[in-house]
Amino acid sequence: MKRIALIGTGRIGTHHARTLAREVAGIELAVLADPASPTLERLAADLAVPAATRDPLSVAADDSIDAVVIASPTATHVELIEAFAAAGKDIFTEKPIALTVADAKRAIAATDAAGVVLQVGFNRRFAESWTRAEQLVAEGAVGRVQRLHSITRDPGPYGADPARVPAGTIFTETLIHDFDILNWFNAGSEPVDVYAVADALVRPDAKDTGFQDSAVVVIRYANGALATAEASFSAMYGYDLRGEVFGSAGMVQMGQLAATAARLYDAAGGHTGTAGTDTSRFHEAYRTEFQTFADVLHGADTDYPEGTDGLRAQLVATAAIRSAAEGRPVRIAEVDQ
């Protein structure tokens, strides 16, 4: 049994805590750490987690902890990863690895030097239709990959305060999932250049502050494949994640709008529910990525998104931010410093 500490108990961290405590075999959720949560001790009690601390770095000195899951704000990641790697603890971190490419490389270097696991939280790779689609593409079912597309539209209405959203969030926190998936499906070829446009279409009143809630990105790969990714912070019909890979021999699609297979047909037409959130519609994917992490801790030889995968996605995100700001295509080599 491997003992795990979870760092960060915000919205997604709380979901991770419940999943780790109740649904993942081979691990014990032994510590919750969060310096700011008003409900930390209550959550620990609810989940029968033995310890709770306001000092995440104290976990590095706890020899009884084998591994950590980092779900704290991105700005904290590199310091935590370096500390836990130095302490010999395997690491799962939410995306992105860090705020900058340079810090992401620092984090990866620390885990490489320590010889510990660094798994990045790209949960979409563990969702059933994406997993099956990637297998089909890898088997050659669509032939030579020519076009890829990925969609992320968060459920609306958008209710956050734009002033509290860091610049580039739509690329670094939202579309980074799409960038990873596009890289994954086009394995064996690296992204070469990126062209991005972004605007405040959901909250046009916030445009003058630099806020961006809508974006489209075009990525050109070394093998000639062209990929597009789009995102919006407000899809009024629910959480919308879909994708497509088109090739010389066919096409595979993944994701769906409908939250249920049931359909209602009445005088107004056909209807189906589409509402949902990331934690409701992708709960099984979250569970599977953590089970994979647990299995790797126990020596399983299985694939998982590594630090290098996180870096590749972050390079695309960084190029997209610069492209949107400068109104031109940006080569990956320009930001891979």
Summary of the structure (lengths in Angstrom):
residues: 337
radius of gyration: 20.1
end to end distance: 40.4
largest distance: 65.2
contacts: 1155
relative contact order: 0.16
helix: 41%
strand: 26%
